[in-house]
Amino acid sequence: QGELLLGGSLLASNAQSSQQTYLGGLIPPLLRDLFATQGVTALQSVAISDVRVTHHRLPTPADEIAAAAYWARARLEQNSEARLYVFVPSLEARRADVERHFSSQLTPSRWRDPNAETLFDIEGGRPLSEYSEPRQVLQVLRWLAAYEEAEVVARLLEGEVFDDLSMSSRARLAALLRRDPFERRSASAWLAVLVQLRTPIASDAGVTRAIVQRLERAQAEFERSGQGWAERFAVIAQQAVFEHRPARDSTTRQIREQWRELIQVFGEIERSRSAANGQQSVGLLASLAQREFVAPSRGELPVTITRSLDHPAVRYDGIYVCGMQADAWPSPARADPFMPYLLQRALGIPESSALGQSQRAQLAMRQWAESTPDLHYSSALRDGETELQPSPLLRPYDGQSASPPISFARARRDADPRRPSSEPADT
């Protein structure tokens, strides 16, 4: 029986175990004996002869991502049970492009509802502060802690925090605040202003009362003495956000649990440092939430998007690899600045030398080829004003110039001629 480990840094620690452990990556030469004593064996990866490999040349890196999303949609339309794998090397920098193009092709309902569950999974997750409910809690806390302008309060009223209340009523209240958008007040002073707001619509009074009651509860908790900031923030999150939204799905429950764990970590930090005021404490919590990456478990989804060079581990119906330009593949040598360079070379760490990066890239290409019968590589012709060439590792495959796929919006316009073919010009 074998256990598959992904990632070159993972090492079996139980030498007495009878299980054979396999490593889907490079084993540095000077560490082979150590790995052997731990029962770790490198997976032997060889390209499969029956794999169909295609190389696409697209105008720009953004077009590569658009083409990968279009390819995923076409494959799923052919076979709804297909499982696809997409590799994007600069995933962090291009995450917004990935989200936009794959949502347009696979989950267009996200244009109406940003919290709609997608049909794709981006490995590595995203910062906790970017998820809806933590973002709302931080918005309330920042408002409580700072001396804000009227425009900030107006955005708070119109935002997600109060989305269970009438949007039209909140918009009218925000419009009243925007009569003097640069006026600055404390949270308590703004609450006094909100109490006095009146609109021509009688039903708006009930919405105003509900908003004021929630914010007054949050302010009272924020100013409560005898409690640490962690305890106060936990209560404000529950009262201002969580209790007004039932956790109907697994993702919401997991995000709330991650938030509670973050509050516990914040509380431990708070107890180990000197006393801080509310604004400093909110800033620290926001920084922790930005650094905490979260990837809720959502089961098996049709499309997996990753930047990891680990072995895919399972067989996929199709794999699409972006970013195969000569300047990026193989990756340039990136020695660790906090470790002696000669020691890195002696240990055979791949990132420390051009040769190691080349071996790592070739191993990844063999692993992709053995993990699917349908393998697609893509490279960009230019990035801004810079002309790009495909990686020399793609020489065995003839590049096919391709046009960027038609966007989802353009496809909708073509399907309905009544829609305007271009945006109206400003006059």
C-alpha positions in Angstrom: 0.0 0.0 0.0 1.4 3.4 -0.9 0.8 6.9 0.3 1.2 9.6 -2.4 2.8 12.9 -1.1 2.8 16.0 -3.3 5.5 18.6 -3.0 9.3 18.3 -2.8 9.4 19.5 0.8 7.3 16.7 2.3 9.3 14.0 4.0 8.0 10.8 5.7 8.8 11.0 9.4 7.9 7.5 10.5 10.8 5.3 9.6 9.2 2.3 11.3 6.1 2.5 9.0 5.7 -0.5 6.7 4.1 1.7 4.1 6.0 2.7 1.0 5.9 6.5 0.4 6.1 8.0 -3.0 7.2 11.6 -3.8 5.9 13.3 -6.9 8.9 15.6 -7.4 12.7 15.8 -7.6 14.8 14.3 -4.9 18.0 16.4 -4.5 21.2 14.2 -5.0 22.6 14.7 -1.5 19.3 13.8 0.1 18.7 10.5 -1.7 20.2 8.4 1.1 18.2 10.2 3.7 15.0 9.8 1.7 15.8 6.1 1.2 16.1 5.5 4.9 12.7 7.0 5.4 11.2 4.8 2.7 10.6 7.7 0.2 10.8 6.8 -3.4 10.5 9.3 -6.3 7.8 8.6 -8.8 9.2 7.7 -12.2 7.5 9.9 -14.8 7.7 9.2 -18.5 5.6 10.7 -21.3 2.8 8.5 -22.5 3.0 7.8 -26.2 -0.7 8.1 -26.9 -1.1 11.6 -25.4 -2.3 14.3 -27.8 -0.3 17.5 -27.3 -1.3 20.8 -28.8 0.6 24.2 -28.6 -1.5 27.3 -29.0 0.0 30.8 -29.5 -2.2 33.6 -28.2 -1.7 37.4 -28.5 -1.4 38.1 -24.8 -1.3 36.4 -21.4 -4.8 37.5 -20.7 -5.9 35.9 -24.0 -4.3 32.7 -22.8 -6.5 32.6 -19.7 -9.6 33.4 -21.8 -8.7 30.6 -24.2 -8.2 28.1 -21.2 -11.7 29.1 -19.9 -13.3 28.7 -23.3 -11.6 25.3 -23.7 -12.9 24.2 -20.3 -16.4 25.2 -21.2 -16.3 23.4 -24.5 -15.0 20.2 -22.9 -17.7 20.3 -20.3 -20.4 20.9 -22.9 -19.1 17.7 -24.7 -18.9 15.7 -21.4 -20.4 17.1 -18.2 -18.6 14.4 -16.2 -15.1 15.6 -17.5 -12.5 16.6 -15.0 -10.1 19.2 -16.2 -6.8 20.7 -14.9 -5.5 24.2 -15.7 -2.0 25.4 -14.8 -1.4 29.2 -14.5 2.2 30.0 -13.4 1.5 33.6 -12.3 -1.8 32.7 -10.6 -1.5 35.3 -7.8 -0.9 38.2 -10.2 -3.6 37.1 -12.6 -6.2 35.9 -10.2 -8.7 38.6 -11.2 -8.4 37.6 -14.9 -8.8 34.0 -13.9 -11.9 34.7 -11.8 -13.5 36.9 -14.5 -12.9 34.6 -17.5 -13.7 31.3 -15.8 -16.8 32.8 -14.2 -18.0 34.2 -17.5 -17.6 30.8 -19.2 -18.6 28.4 -16.4 -20.6 30.3 -13.9 -22.1 33.4 -15.5 -24.6 33.7 -12.6 -21.7 35.3 -10.5 -22.3 38.5 -12.5 -25.6 38.8 -10.7 -24.6 37.1 -7.4 -20.9 37.4 -6.4 -21.4 34.7 -3.8 -22.7 32.1 -6.3 -20.8 28.8 -6.1 -18.5 28.4 -9.0 -17.8 25.3 -11.2 -14.1 25.7 -10.7 -11.7 25.6 -7.8 -8.6 27.9 -7.6 -6.1 26.1 -5.4 -4.5 28.0 -2.6 -7.7 30.0 -1.8 -7.7 33.7 -1.2 -7.3 36.0 1.8 -10.0 35.7 4.5 -10.6 39.4 4.3 -11.9 39.0 0.7 -14.8 36.7 1.6 -18.1 38.4 2.0 -18.9 38.1 5.7 -15.4 38.9 7.0 -15.2 41.8 4.6 -18.5 43.2 6.1 -17.3 42.7 9.7 -14.1 44.6 8.9 -16.1 47.4 7.3 -18.1 47.9 10.4 -15.1 47.7 12.7 -13.2 50.3 10.6 -16.2 52.6 10.8 -16.4 52.3 14.6 -12.7 52.9 15.1 -12.2 55.9 12.8 -13.2 59.5 12.3 -14.9 59.0 8.9 -16.4 61.2 6.1 -20.0 61.1 5.1 -19.2 59.3 1.9 -17.8 56.3 3.9 -21.0 56.1 5.9 -23.1 56.3 2.8 -21.2 53.3 1.3 -21.7 51.4 4.6 -25.4 51.9 4.3 -25.5 50.8 0.7 -23.2 47.9 1.1 -23.5 44.2 2.0 -23.8 44.8 5.8 -27.4 45.8 5.4 -28.4 43.8 2.3 -31.2 42.1 4.2 -33.0 45.6 4.3 -34.6 47.5 1.5 -32.0 48.7 -1.0 -34.1 51.6 -2.2 -34.6 52.9 1.3 -30.9 52.6 2.0 -30.1 54.4 -1.2 -32.3 57.3 -0.3 -30.6 57.6 3.1 -27.2 57.5 1.5 -28.2 60.2 -0.9 -29.1 62.5 2.1 -25.6 61.9 3.6 -24.0 62.7 0.3 -25.2 66.3 0.3 -22.0 67.0 2.2 -19.8 64.0 1.4 -16.6 65.4 3.0 -18.1 66.1 6.4 -16.2 64.1 9.1 -17.6 62.8 12.4 -17.0 60.0 14.9 -19.2 56.9 14.9 -21.3 58.2 17.8 -21.8 61.5 16.1 -22.9 59.8 12.9 -25.4 57.7 14.8 -26.9 61.0 16.1 -27.2 62.2 12.5 -28.8 58.9 11.3 -31.5 59.2 13.9 -32.5 62.6 12.5 -32.6 61.5 8.8 -36.0 61.7 7.2 -37.0 60.9 3.6 -40.3 61.5 1.8 -41.1 57.8 2.0 -42.8 56.7 5.2 -41.5 53.1 5.1 -37.9 54.4 5.2 -38.3 55.2 8.8 -38.4 51.5 9.8 -35.2 50.8 7.8 -33.5 53.7 9.5 -34.5 52.4 12.9 -33.2 48.9 12.1 -29.8 50.3 10.9 -29.4 52.6 13.9 -30.2 49.8 16.3 -27.6 47.5 14.8 -25.0 50.2 14.8 -25.8 51.3 18.3 -25.3 47.7 19.6 -22.0 47.5 17.7 -20.8 50.8 19.1 -21.8 49.9 22.7 -19.8 46.6 22.4 -16.9 48.4 20.8 -16.7 50.8 23.8 -17.3 48.2 26.5 -14.6 48.3 29.1 -13.4 45.3 31.0 -13.1 43.1 27.9 -10.3 42.5 25.4 -10.6 43.6 21.8 -10.8 40.0 20.6 -14.0 39.4 22.7 -15.5 42.6 21.6 -14.8 41.9 17.9 -16.3 38.4 18.1 -19.5 39.8 19.6 -19.8 42.6 17.0 -19.3 40.1 14.2 -22.1 38.0 15.5 -24.5 40.8 16.2 -23.8 43.0 13.1 -23.4 40.3 10.4 -23.7 36.6 11.2 -27.1 36.6 13.0 -28.8 38.4 10.1 -27.6 35.7 7.5 -28.4 32.0 8.1 -25.4 29.8 7.2 -27.2 27.7 4.5 -24.2 26.3 2.8 -20.9 24.6 3.7 -18.7 27.4 2.4 -20.3 30.0 4.7 -20.0 27.7 7.7 -16.3 27.1 6.9 -15.6 30.8 6.5 -17.2 31.6 9.8 -15.2 28.9 11.5 -12.0 30.3 10.0 -13.0 33.8 11.2 -13.5 32.4 14.8 -10.0 30.8 14.6 -8.5 34.1 13.4 -10.1 35.9 16.4 -8.5 33.3 18.7 -5.1 33.9 17.2 -5.7 37.7 17.4 -6.6 37.3 21.1 -3.3 35.4 21.8 -1.4 38.2 20.1 -3.3 40.8 22.0 -2.5 39.2 25.4 1.2 39.2 24.5 1.6 42.8 23.5 1.1 46.2 25.2 -2.3 47.7 25.2 -3.5 49.2 21.9 -6.4 51.5 21.0 -9.4 50.5 18.9 -8.0 51.8 15.6 -4.7 49.9 16.1 -6.4 46.7 17.0 -8.8 46.9 14.0 -5.7 47.5 11.8 -3.9 44.5 13.2 -7.0 42.2 12.8 -7.4 43.4 9.2 -3.7 42.6 8.5 -4.1 39.1 9.9 -7.2 38.5 7.8 -5.4 39.7 4.7 -2.5 37.3 5.3 -4.8 34.3 6.2 -5.4 32.4 2.9 -8.5 30.2 3.0 -9.7 27.6 0.6 -13.1 26.1 1.7 -13.6 22.5 0.9 -16.3 22.1 -1.7 -15.9 18.6 -2.9 -14.8 17.6 -6.4 -15.4 20.3 -9.0 -15.1 19.9 -12.7 -12.2 22.3 -13.2 -9.1 22.7 -11.0 -6.9 25.8 -11.5 -3.4 25.7 -9.9 0.1 27.1 -10.1 1.6 24.1 -8.3 4.2 22.0 -10.1 3.4 19.0 -8.0 2.3 15.8 -9.7 -1.4 16.0 -10.6 -1.7 12.6 -8.8 -4.9 11.5 -10.6 -5.9 11.1 -14.3 -7.6 14.1 -15.9 -9.7 14.2 -19.1 -7.7 17.3 -20.2 -4.9 19.5 -19.0 -4.3 23.1 -20.2 -1.0 24.8 -19.3 -0.6 28.6 -19.7 2.5 30.8 -19.7 4.9 28.7 -21.7 7.1 31.6 -22.8 10.8 31.3 -23.1 11.4 33.9 -20.4 9.2 32.0 -17.9 9.6 28.3 -18.8 11.8 26.9 -17.4 11.6 29.4 -14.6 14.8 31.5 -13.9 17.0 30.5 -11.1 15.8 31.9 -7.8 18.2 31.1 -5.0 17.0 31.6 -1.4 18.6 34.8 -0.1 18.5 33.5 3.5 20.6 30.4 2.8 24.2 30.1 1.6 24.2 29.8 -2.2 26.9 27.1 -2.3 25.0 25.0 0.2 21.9 25.2 -2.0 23.9 24.1 -5.0 25.4 21.2 -3.0 22.0 20.1 -1.8 20.7 20.2 -5.4 17.8 22.5 -4.7 16.2 23.0 -8.1 15.4 26.7 -7.7 19.1 27.5 -7.1 20.3 26.9 -10.6 19.2 27.2 -14.2 19.9 23.4 -14.7 17.8 22.5 -11.7 14.9 24.6 -13.0 15.2 23.0 -16.4 15.1 19.5 -14.9 12.1 20.5 -12.8 10.3 21.9 -15.8 10.9 18.8 -17.9 9.7 16.6 -15.1 6.5 18.6 -14.8 5.9 18.2 -18.5 6.4 14.5 -18.3 4.0 14.3 -15.3 1.3 16.3 -17.2 1.7 14.1 -20.2 1.2 10.9 -18.2 -1.8 12.4 -16.4 -4.1 13.0 -19.4 -4.8 11.9 -23.0 -5.4 15.5 -24.0 -2.6 18.1 -23.2 -2.6 21.7 -24.3 0.2 24.2 -24.0 -0.2 27.9 -24.7 2.3 30.8 -25.0 1.8 34.5 -25.5 3.1 36.5 -28.5 3.6 39.6 -26.5 3.2 41.2 -23.0 2.5 44.9 -23.4 5.2 46.2 -25.8 7.5 43.2 -25.3 7.5 40.4 -27.9 7.7 36.9 -26.5 8.9 33.6 -27.9 7.7 30.1 -26.9 9.8 28.0 -24.5 12.5 25.9 -26.2 11.0 22.9 -24.4 8.0 23.3 -26.8 10.1 22.7 -29.9 8.8 19.2 -30.5 5.3 20.7 -30.9 4.3 23.0 -33.7 2.7 26.2 -32.4 -0.8 27.0 -33.8 -1.6 30.7 -33.9 -5.1 31.2 -32.4 -7.4 34.1 -32.0 -8.8 35.1 -28.6 -12.1 33.3 -28.0 -15.3 35.3 -28.2 -16.3 36.6 -24.7 -19.4 35.5 -23.0 -21.0 39.0 -23.4 -20.2 39.1 -27.2 -21.7 35.6 -27.6 -24.9 36.8 -25.9 -25.1 39.9 -28.2 -24.6 37.7 -31.3 -27.3 35.4 -30.1 -29.7 38.3 -29.7 -29.4 40.8 -32.6 -31.6 43.3 -30.7 -28.8 43.9 -28.3 -26.5 46.8 -29.3 -23.2 45.6 -30.9 -21.2 48.4 -29.2 -21.5 50.7 -26.3 -23.2 54.0 -26.9 -20.7 56.9 -27.3 -20.6 59.6 -24.6 -22.2 62.9 -25.8 
